[in-house]
């Protein structure tokens, strides 16, 4: 008996001696993750999202619990919200150390079922090739002229001669056409019109319930992803014939350059791998820039004095261009106030609320335990509309980006940060600035519905698509 007691005491001693001191007494962050409160947390978040006031959801919990972090139930997960620039910096700096990227299972399953065995190495190599071809300075400079051509064609098709347009759907057509042209040199309007609805289904289901039954968002997304993959596989097969059998010399798109590089290096990448990466990248490349275009059109309609400054800047740039001459990277560098308008639109109405991380192991932050497997969320809404970091945060004020007012590091994070910073951020800015140049040269406008605002359902969009009346200039 005494031996048994001693053994038990020894075990307890070892447990308390070697239990990690850092998390032994650390409490969980304050907040609610259990029934029935968790359902009210979810409903409150959805309610605030539908009025684009998620910053109020965060502010209420900061005031109630802790100014730096709180826990809640979000998209079906135990979720810790970090609420400060320091929290953003901590999370970005600890990618692959304390945390890793995490997405809802719906997002991952939409891109599964590629119908062929694909190794992680093949996917990573193809993704790296796509991103490097898309974002290197020389590639970006070359993209300017091509993007300018697509934008000009877009205005001829959807704006010129119209008294009224609904901005959201045609902005999506524009950014989708630009992305398809640069990624895979797709110019055929029939193919674009076939791909866009399928890609729209993919994007719409990222945060849907993973219920694969006919008629559900998830089911439409899976079908849409497969349809897009099939179309891209057919395009890739034909592109190989054009490049290697017909000896086509020009290669102005990312896909062709990758195929040529692989052929030169003797590397065979499965068509379905390239197609899967095209679908994944396209889903990210076209949707967010189109939303920012809508936001800019809305904000310029509501602020005529800011519109006047943007137009003056763009007309000055246009004076230096010959008729029909494309814009260049040097022209874009002159668009300083227009860039401020873009930046302020991203501050007030960033298309993405933020992204998610998953705790690799137990760790503590600000004295609170983040358990292994819990999800951590950095959100633009915690800082972008916080008066502690931005004066008069509800005011649309592009000049805040040209004043000498210092912006607190990591308080302005529309593209994220760390290893997972948005890889297409420079390209997104490029196409939006080119759109601004042409739209203010051609038109003034006013909102058909003066009170229409942006909403999140769950993705950011204009509540009614933002119809505007056009007033063309005679120039």
N, C-alpha and C positions, 0 to 999 in steps of 0.2 A: 504493500500500500504506500509506504513512504517513498519507495522508488518511483511509483507512478506519479505521486504528487511532485517530486523533484523534476521528473521529466516534463510534466506539464508546465511547471514554473520556468524551466529552462527554455522551452519553446516560446513562452510568452516574452521572456527577456530578450531572446534573439529577435522576435518580431518587432518589439518596440525599439530595440537598439538599432536595427538595420532598416526599419521603415523609413522612406525618404522624408527627411525633416522638412523639405520645402513645401510639400503638399499635405503634411500630416494634419495640421490644424487649419488649413486654408478653407474657408467656406466657399460654396458656390456663389456666383454673382447673384445679386438680388433680382427678383422678378418671378414670373409665372411660367411653368412648363407642364403643369399637371391639370387633369380634369378637375372641375369643369372650367377653371379659369382660362385654360389654353384656347378653348373655342372662342372666348370673348376677345382674346389677344388677336387671333386670326381675323375675326370679323372686323375688329377695329382697324387693323392694318389694311384690309381690303377697302373699307370705307374711306380711309384717308387716301389710298392710292387712286380711287375713282375721282377724287377732287384734286389730285396732284399735290397733296399736302402731307406726304409721308414724314416730312420734317417735323410736323406737329405730333405725330405718333412717337417719334424719337424724343422730342423735347419733353413731352409729358412724362415719359419714363425716366429720363434724366433727372427731372425735378423731383420725382417721387422716390427713386431708388439710389442712383449714383450718377454723377456727371460724366463718368468715364466709360462705363459699360453697364449692361443689364442683360438678363437672360429672358427669353420669351419662346413661344412656339411659333415657328415660321416655316411655311411649306412642308409641314408634317415633321419637322425636326426640332430637337432641342438646339436652340440657336442663341449664341452670344453676340450682341451688337456692340461693336466698338464705336465710341462716339466722339473721338478727338483726333486731331492731326497726329498726335503722338501714337495713338492706337493704330492709325493707318500705317505710319512708319514702322511700327513694331511688326505688324502683320506682313508688310512687303519685305522687310529685312529677314524674316524667318521662314520664307518659302523654302521647302525641302529640308528645313531644320526642325521646327516645331510643328509646322502645318504643311499641308499640300492642297492643291487646287481641288475643289469639289463642285459637282453640278448635280442637280436633281436627276433621279434615275430616268425620268422621261427624256431628258436631253440626251443622255447616253444611248438609250434604246432606239431613239429615232435614227441614229446613224449605224446601228448594228445590222445584222442580217445582210451582209454584203454578198452572200451566196457563194463566196469563195473564201478559202482560208487565207488570212492576212496576218503576217507577223508584225509585232510592234515595231521592229526595226524598219520594215518597209514603210510603215505609216510615218514614222518619225523622219526618215530620210526624205520622203516625198513632201512632207509638211515644211521641213527646213528649206528645201529647194524652192517651194512656192513662195515662202515668206522672203527669202533673200532676193529672189528675182523681182519681188513686188516693191521692196522698200529701200533698196540701195539708191544713193543719190543720183547716179547716172540713170537708173531705171525710172525714178520719179520724174526727172527732167524730161525724159522721153514720153512719159505718160501725159504730160501737160498738153502737148499738141493734139494727141489722140482724144483726150477727154474733151478738149475744146471743140473738136469736130462733132463728137457725139452730142454735146450740149446744144450746139447750133442746130443740128438736125432735130433735136427734141423740141426746141421752140417752134420750128417750122411745123412740126406734126401736131403739137398739143396747145400752143399758146397763140401764135400769130393768127389774127382774124377772129379771135374769140372775144366775146363781151364778158364772159365769166368762166372761170375754171375752178375745179375742186382740187386743191393743191396736194393733199395727201396721196391719193392714188396715182397722180401723174408724177409726183416726186419719186415714188417707188419705181415707176417705169424708168425714170431717168437713171437713178443710181444702179438699178439692176442692169440696164443696158451698158452703162459704163463698166461695171464689174465684169460682165460677160465678155465685153470686147477686150478688156485688158488681160483677163485671166485666160481666155480660150479663143479670142478673135471670133466671137459669135456675132454676126451682123444680121442674120436672117430674122426678119420680124416674126415670122411664123414660129420659129424655134423659141424666140424670146417670149412670145405670147403663150406658148405651151409650158415653158419652164416657170414663169413667174407665179402663176397660181399654185403650182406644186411647192415652190419654195416658200410661198406665203403660208401654206399649211404647215410646213416644217417649222418656221419661225413662231407661228402662233401657238405651238404645242409645247414649247420648252418648259413651261411651268404647269402644264395640264396634268390631270391624274393619269397614271399609266394604265389605262383601261383600254385594251385592244379589242373593242367591239365595234361593229359597223355603226358609223354615224358619229363616233366620238372624235374629239380633236386629236387624240393620240393616234387613233386608227388612220385618220386622214393624213397625219404627219408621216407615219411609217410608209404609207402608200406613196406619198409625195416624194419622200427621200429615195425610195426604190425607183420611182419614175425618173427622177433627175439623174440618178446614177446610170440608168440604162441609156438615157439620152447622151450623157457624157462619155460612156464607153463607146457608143457609136461614133461620136465626134473624134475620140482619141484614135480609134481604128482608122478612120478616114484621114486624120492628120498624119499618121505614120505613112500612109500611102503617098500623100502629097509631099512629105518631106524626104522620104527615102527612095520611093520608086519614081516619082515624077520630078524629084530633085528641085523642089521649090526652095528658093534661096532666102526669101524674106521670112523673118520670125519676129514679129512685133508683139507677140503675146507671151505670157508666162508659160503656158503649157508647151508651146512649140520650142521654146528655149530649153525647157527641161528635157523634152524628148531628144533634142539634138545633143544636149550634154550627156545624157545617159548612153546614147548611141556611140558618141565619141569615146566614152570611158568603158564601153563594153558591158554596161549594167542594164539588166532587164528588169523593169518594174512592171508589175501586173497592172493591166488597164484598170481593173476595179479599184486598185489602191489609189491611183491618180484620180479616178472618178469620185471616190469617197472623199478625198481631200478637197476636190473642187466643190462638192456639195457643202462640206463643212465650212470652207472659207467663204463661199458665196453667201451662206446664211448670215455670216457676220459682216460681210463687206457692204451689202446693199441696204439693209434695213435701218441701221442707226443713222447713217448720213441722210437718208430721206426724211427721217423724223426731225433732224436738226434743220434741214431746209424748211420744213413746215413751221418750226419754231421761229426761224428768222423772218419768214414772210409775215407771220402773226405779229412779231415784235416791231417790225418796221412799219406795219400798218397802224399800230397803236402809238408809234412815236415818230411823227412826221419830221421833226427837226433832226432826228438821227438818220432817217431815210435820206434827207437832203444832204447830209455830210457824206454818206456812203455814195450817193449818186455823183456828187462833185468829185470825189476821189476817183471813181471808176471812169468818169468822162475824161478826166485828165490823163489817165492811162490810155484810153481809147484814142486820144489825139495823136499819140505816137505810133499808132498802128496803121499800116496800109489797108485799104479795103480788102476784106477776106483773109487778112493775115492772122494766123493763130497766136494765141497768148503764149508766153514763155515763162520759165521759172523766174526770170528777172522781173517780169510784170507782176507776178504773184507777190514777190517780196516788197513791192510798192504798196500793196493793199493793206496798209497798217491799221487804219481805222476799221476797215471791213473785217480784219482779223479780230479786232477788239469786239465787234458785234458778234462774231462767231463765238468767241470765248465767253462772252456774257450770256449768250443763249445757252451754251453748255453748262454754265454755272447754274442758271435758273431752271433749265429743263434738260438735264443730261439724259440722253436716251436710255442708258442703263443705270439702274439704281445702285449697282455695285456688284461685286462677285463674292464667292464663298470659299472658305478654307475649311479643312477638316483637321482636327488635332491628331497628330501622329502618336503622341503619348500625353500623359498628364503633364500639365505645366501650369504655372501661376502667372497671372498678370494683374498688377496693381493690388496684390494681396488676395486675389480670388483664384480659385481652382478652375481650370478649364479641363474637364476630363477627356481622356482619350476617346476619339470617335465623335465628340461633340462638334458641331459646326460653328464657325465664326464668320461673321458678316461685317465687312466694311461697307458703308453706305455713303454716297455723295450727300444724302439728305441730312446727315449728321453735321456737316460743316458748311456746305454751299449756301445755305440760307440761315446761317447762324450769325447774329450781329456781333458776336465775339470775334469773328474772323472777317466779316464783310459788312461794312457800314451800310445802313439802309438796305438790308438784303432783299426786300421785296421790290425794290426799285430796279428797273432795267437801265443800267448805267454802264455802257461800254467804256466810258472814259476812266473807270476805275483801273483798267488795265494799261492805261497810258500815263497815269499819275505816278508819282514816286512813292505812293503808299505801299509799303512792303506787304506782300502776301505771305502769310504764315506757311512755311513749308508743310506740304502734305494736307493742307486744308482745301486746295483746289485739285481735285483728282478725277476729272471726267473720263480719263482713259486708264484709271487704275495706276499701278506702280509695281516695282519689283520685277521678278522674273516673268510675271504674267501681265505686264503692261500691254495695252492693246497694240498689236504689231502693225495694224493698218492706220494708226492715228494720222500720220503725215499724208497718206493718200486720201483719207477722209477729208482733211482740211483742204487739200488741193482741189478736189471736185466741188466742194461747197463754195469756195472762193470763185471758181470759174462760173458757177451758176449765178452767184451774186452779181458778178460783172455783167452778165448778159441780161438778167432780169431787170436791174435798175436802169440799164441803158434803154430798154424797150418800153417799160411800163411803170406807171404808178398804179396803186390798187387800194381798195378798201374792203374790209371784212363784210360779207353779206350778213353774218350774225355777229353784231358788235360785241356781245358778251361771251362768244365762244372761247373756251380755254382748252388747254391740254389736259388729258386724263390718262390714267394707267389702268388698262383692263386685260391682262396685267402689263402689256407693253405700252410705252408712251405713244400717244397719237392725239390728233385733234378730235374733239368730241363729235363733230359733224363732218370731219374731213377737210375743214377750212375752205369753204367756197369763198372766192374773192371776185369783186368786179374789177375789170381791167380798164385802164385809161392809157392807151398807147401813145407814145411820142412820135412825132413826125420827124424822124432823123435816120 
